[in-house]
């Protein structure tokens, strides 16, 4: 197996995502500031306990989403979490999509990568098992 040097590709960040992050950051800091000005100790601690973790989590997701190619494996990270590891030999297609649920990214313009292992090996058997549990499922394969 041929190995490659590790390469990291951060997720594209669209204007809409930037605005959402800035809005949440503004709301959080405004709430914390309001609590500090009111000088109610309980209010300060509650604001800090709620907003600081939210802000840290959102910023971690925003700046930590990316894709690493290492040793012929594509590693997809969403913030601190590894979402998937895909052997590059198992990738079938990659295409442009604008569907939010198609791939982990911080942009509406994203790439959808289809790969072996992304669906069950015995696909027909799997779909039949689902249909037995829920006959109203519409299978579009």
N, C-alpha and C positions, 0 to 999 in steps of 0.2 A: 504494500500500500504506500502510495506516495504521500509524503507529509508536506504541508505548506506552513509558511510562517503565519503567526496569528495576525489577523487583520480585523479591525473594529470599524463598523459603519453605524454611526448614530442615526436614530430615526429623524426623518424630516419633521420640522415643527411648523405647522401652518399658522396663519394669522389668527384663525378662530381659536386654536388651542392656546396661543399666547394670550389672547384676550381673556379666555376663561381662567387661566392661571393668574393673570394680573387681577382679575375681579375677585377671585377667592383670596388672594394675598391681601388685597385692599380691605375686604370685609373682615378678614381675620385681624389684621393690624389695627383697623378702626375699632373693632370690638375690644381688643386688648387695651388700646389707648383710652377708650371711654371708661373702662374699668379702672385704669390707673388714675384718671382724673377724678373719678367719683370717690376714690380712696376707701372703698369698701373692700376689706381684705378678702372676704369670701368671694366676692365678685371677681377680684383679680385672679385668685387661684383657679376659679372655675373657667374663666376665659383662657388662661394660660393652659390649663389641662385639656381643654377642648381644641383650641385653635392651633397651638404649637404642633401637636402630632399631625393634625390635618395638613397644615402647611408643609411640614417636613415630608409627609407621605406624598403629597401632590408634586412637590419639587423633585423628590426622588424618582417618581414615575416619569415626570416630564424630562428630566435630564439623564435618566438612567436607562431609557428604552433604546435598545440598539441590537445590532446583529454582529456576531463575531464568527469569523471563519477560522477554524483551528483544526489542524490534522484531518482535513477533508470532512469536517463536521460543521454544520451551521448551528450556532447556538443563539437562540432568540431569548432576549432578556426584556422583561417589563419591570423597570425599576430594579429592586433588589431580588426579584424572583426570576428564576429560569423557567420560561414558558415551555420551551421545547428544545430538543436536540435532534437534528436530522442529519443522517448520513447524506452527503451531497450526491452520492451515486443513486440514492433513492428518489431524488427530485424528478418529477415528470414534466411539469410546466411552471412557468412564472409569467404572470401577466398583470397589466395595469388594471386597477379597480378603484372605485370610489365608494364602495360599500363599507360602512363603519365596522361591521362584524366580520369582515373577511380576513383581517390580519391585524396583529398588534402593531400599531403605529401612532404617532402623535400628529398625524396629518390625514386629511380626507383623501388625498392622492397617495395611494399605497400600492404595493405589490402583493399579489396573492400567489403563494407558492404551494403547488400541489405535490404531494410526495407519497411514496409507498409507506404504509403505516399510518397515514392520515385517516384511513378508514379501515374497517375490519377486513381481514384476509378473505373470509368466506362471506362476501357481501350479500349474496342472495339469501343465504341461511339467516344472516343477521336481520335483514329486512323482514323476512317471514316471521321471525321471533317477535319483532316489534309489532307487526300487523296482528299477530295472535293476541298480544296484550292490549292493543288499541286498534281495532278494525277501521277506525275513521282516518288513520294516517294515509295521506296521499303520497305515493311513491312516484317521484319524477325522475327515474333513472333510465 
